[in-house]
């Protein structure tokens, strides 16, 4: 996929994410985490970064983006979901030195995941601001809705 088409595709995914935020905000367990100050970060195979911060509190949204970037970059480096990488290291299935992400730098929380578009394009996506399961789900639903 050309860089221009990829940027358009990522923009579509981010726009879909924005449409799901009110739905997830209606769940008190999700709302209580960041009060809607959430963020998404997308990294393509070449290391290009795209993202967006949502919510009225710029400082809280900034913190959510920092976490989303950490999640996305860990996925970009390891090719594994956040949480999965840490489990594999702790179970001795993966040498923590293999990817250069060592225990003090583990993100540990769910919310970072590899996404493969229908044309085979791989993206590393991090979302932060809701519960980990919700962070994963909102990205998956958004990609599915774009039909990319």
C-alpha positions in Angstrom: 0.0 0.0 0.0 1.3 3.4 -0.9 2.1 5.8 2.0 -0.7 8.1 0.9 -3.3 5.3 0.9 -1.9 4.0 4.2 -2.3 7.4 5.8 -5.9 7.6 4.5 -6.6 4.1 5.9 -5.2 5.0 9.3 -7.3 8.1 9.3 -10.4 6.1 8.6 -9.6 3.8 11.5 -9.0 6.7 13.9 -12.2 8.3 12.8 -14.1 5.1 13.6 -12.4 5.0 17.0 -13.8 8.4 17.7 -17.3 7.1 17.1 -16.9 4.3 19.7 -15.7 6.5 22.5 -19.2 7.6 23.7 -20.4 4.0 23.8 -17.5 3.0 26.0 -17.8 6.1 28.1 -21.3 4.8 29.1 -19.6 2.0 31.0 -18.7 3.3 34.4 -15.7 1.0 34.6 -14.2 2.5 31.4 -15.3 6.1 32.2 -13.6 6.0 35.6 -10.2 5.3 34.2 -9.6 8.5 32.2 -13.0 10.2 32.0 -12.8 10.0 28.2 -9.3 11.4 27.8 -8.1 8.5 25.6 -5.6 8.2 22.8 -4.6 5.9 19.9 -1.2 5.5 18.3 -0.5 3.6 15.1 2.9 2.7 13.8 3.5 1.3 10.3 6.2 -1.1 9.4 8.6 1.7 8.5 8.2 3.4 11.9 5.8 6.2 10.8 3.6 7.3 13.7 0.1 8.5 13.5 -2.3 9.1 16.4 -4.9 11.2 18.0 -5.8 12.3 21.5 -9.4 12.6 22.6 -11.0 14.4 25.6 -11.2 17.8 27.2 -8.2 17.4 29.5 -5.1 18.0 27.4 -2.7 16.8 30.1 -4.6 13.6 30.8 -5.0 12.9 27.0 -1.2 13.5 26.7 -0.6 10.8 29.4 -3.0 8.4 27.6 -1.1 9.0 24.3 2.2 8.3 26.1 0.9 5.0 27.2 -0.7 4.3 23.7 2.7 5.0 22.1 4.5 2.7 24.5 2.0 0.0 23.8 2.2 0.5 20.0 6.0 0.7 19.9 6.3 -2.5 22.0 4.1 -4.2 19.5 6.1 -2.7 16.6 9.3 -4.1 18.1 8.1 -7.5 19.3 5.2 -8.3 16.9 3.2 -9.4 19.9 0.2 -8.0 21.9 1.1 -6.2 25.0 0.5 -8.5 28.0 1.3 -11.5 25.7 4.9 -10.5 25.4 5.3 -10.1 29.1 3.7 -13.4 29.9 6.0 -15.1 27.4 9.1 -13.6 29.0 7.9 -14.5 32.5 7.1 -18.1 31.4 10.6 -18.4 29.8 9.1 -18.7 26.3 10.9 -15.5 25.0 14.3 -14.2 26.0 13.7 -10.6 27.2 17.0 -9.5 25.6 15.9 -10.7 22.2 13.9 -7.6 21.5 15.7 -5.1 23.8 12.7 -4.5 26.0 13.6 -5.5 29.4 11.6 -5.9 32.6 11.7 -2.3 33.8 10.3 -1.2 30.4 7.5 -3.7 30.1 4.1 -1.9 29.6 2.3 -5.0 30.9 -1.2 -3.7 30.2 -3.4 -5.0 27.4 -4.2 -2.5 24.7 -1.4 -2.9 22.2 -1.9 -5.2 19.3 -0.7 -6.0 15.8 -3.4 -5.4 13.1 -3.2 -6.8 9.6 -5.4 -5.1 7.0 -7.0 -7.1 4.2 -4.2 -6.3 1.8 -1.6 -7.7 4.2 -0.5 -4.3 5.6 0.7 -4.7 9.2 0.1 -2.0 11.8 1.1 -1.8 15.4 -1.7 -0.1 17.3 -1.8 1.1 20.9 -4.9 2.5 22.6 -5.1 3.8 26.1 -7.7 5.2 28.4 -10.2 2.5 29.0 -9.9 -1.0 30.5 -7.4 -3.1 28.6 -10.0 -5.4 27.1 -12.0 -2.3 25.9 -8.8 -0.8 24.5 -8.3 -3.9 22.4 -11.9 -4.2 21.4 -12.4 -0.6 20.3 -9.5 -0.9 17.8 -10.7 -4.3 16.5 -14.3 -3.0 16.0 -13.0 0.2 14.3 -10.8 -1.8 11.8 -13.7 -4.1 11.1 -16.1 -1.3 10.5 -13.7 0.3 7.9 -13.6 -3.0 6.0 -9.9 -2.3 5.3 
